[in-house]
Amino acid sequence: MANLVLVAGARLGSWAWDEVVPHLRAAGHGVHPLTLSGLADKQGVPAGQQTHVRDIVDEVERQDLRDVVLVGHSYSGIPVGQAAERIGDRLAHVVFVDSSVPADGESFVSGLQDFGAMVEASIAENGGFWPLVTAAHFDGEGLTDEQIARIVGGSTPHPGATMTEPAILARPLGELPATYIKCLLAGAEPSADVAELLTSRHWKLVTMDTGHWPMFSQPRELAQILLDAAGE
């Protein structure tokens, strides 16, 4: 059986996977939802991007996990992609859930062009944190009002340094065995950097007819994709 380490995106913690975890455990896999430093129940812990990479690597090594499937959603694809290289032969597969992907020497914001500059300005204006968003931010993403309320109510400001520090990759990301999940309500086509990675024979594209937060909008369907990845 595989060990799935689940890492949610910006402002979220391990709680974001609560509706996905039972489906994975029912299939007999080890499941390890992870809260990154500075978020949710780890608020107040100083964090840069490499802190988040270490959070993931430390979780794998501390529990001596093997046959690891690393799952990164949204922002967390960046630290997950780096951690995947660093856990060596413990890695079985990486799943990027509608996520950013790391590029050596590039930060999360550097890949966002004009929007990245807006994020940097917002971080500077909010004491070094990317601030919370309102419920309206989640409109059109296939979420119910109740699901939106859960996300908004559970979110915490995101440590800004994790978004402005550069990624460090030792080898091309396309060499990793990976599945990329594209959520179609968030945009029909993968970004250019993801599209290039998908030309690798090691990468597979899967689409979901939902928005950017499928762990809330379609947890059962997302779990099945993760189970398929764990079985490869």
URTAUR-V953734 format. One record per backbone hydrogen bond with DSSP energy under -1.0 kcal/mol. NH is the residue of the N-H (numbers start at 1). CO is the residue of the C=O. E is the energy in kcal/mol with one decimal. If there is no record, write none. Layout:
((NH	CO	E) (NH	CO	E))
This chain:
((3	67	-2.2) (4	30	-3.1) (5	69	-2.3) (6	32	-1.2) (7	71	-2.5) (12	9	-1.8) (16	13	-1.8) (17	14	-1.9) (18	15	-1.9) (20	17	-1.5) (21	17	-2.5) (24	20	-1.4) (25	21	-2.6) (26	22	-2.1) (28	25	-1.8) (29	24	-1.6) (30	2	-2.5) (32	4	-3.2) (34	6	-2.9) (38	42	-1.7) (39	36	-1.6) (42	39	-3.5) (43	40	-1.5) (45	42	-1.6) (52	48	-1.5) (53	49	-1.8) (54	50	-2.4) (55	51	-2.4) (56	52	-1.6) (57	53	-2.4) (58	54	-3.3) (59	55	-1.7) (60	56	-1.9) (61	57	-2.6) (62	58	-3.1) (63	59	-1.6) (65	60	-2.6) (68	90	-3.2) (69	3	-2.9) (70	93	-2.0) (71	5	-2.7) (72	95	-2.7) (73	7	-2.2) (74	97	-1.9) (76	73	-2.0) (77	74	-1.8) (78	75	-2.3) (80	76	-2.4) (81	77	-2.3) (82	78	-1.3) (83	79	-2.7) (84	80	-2.3) (86	82	-1.1) (87	83	-1.1) (90	87	-1.8) (91	88	-1.7) (92	68	-3.5) (93	68	-1.7) (94	177	-2.0) (95	70	-3.1) (96	179	-2.8) (97	72	-3.1) (98	96	-1.0) (98	181	-2.6) (100	74	-1.8) (105	167	-3.0) (106	103	-2.7) (109	163	-2.2) (112	109	-1.8) (115	112	-1.4) (117	113	-1.4) (118	114	-1.5) (119	115	-2.3) (120	116	-2.6) (121	117	-2.1) (122	118	-2.3) (123	119	-2.5) (124	120	-2.3) (125	121	-1.8) (128	123	-2.3) (130	158	-3.2) (137	134	-1.5) (138	135	-1.8) (139	136	-1.5) (141	138	-1.2) (148	144	-2.5) (149	145	-2.3) (150	146	-1.9) (151	147	-2.1) (152	148	-2.9) (153	149	-2.6) (154	150	-1.7) (155	151	-1.1) (156	11	-1.7) (158	130	-2.3) (160	128	-2.9) (162	159	-1.0) (163	160	-1.8) (165	161	-1.7) (167	106	-2.6) (175	172	-1.7) (176	173	-1.9) (178	202	-2.2) (179	94	-2.5) (180	204	-3.3) (181	96	-3.1) (182	206	-2.8) (184	208	-2.7) (185	210	-2.3) (186	183	-1.4) (187	184	-1.5) (195	191	-2.8) (196	192	-1.9) (197	193	-1.7) (198	194	-2.2) (199	196	-1.3) (200	197	-2.0) (203	200	-1.3) (204	178	-1.6) (206	180	-2.8) (208	182	-2.4) (210	208	-2.0) (211	141	-1.1) (216	213	-1.8) (217	213	-2.0) (218	214	-2.2) (222	218	-2.5) (223	219	-2.5) (224	220	-1.8) (225	221	-1.7) (226	222	-2.3) (227	223	-2.5) (228	224	-2.3) (229	225	-2.2) (230	226	-2.3) (231	227	-1.3) (232	229	-1.1))
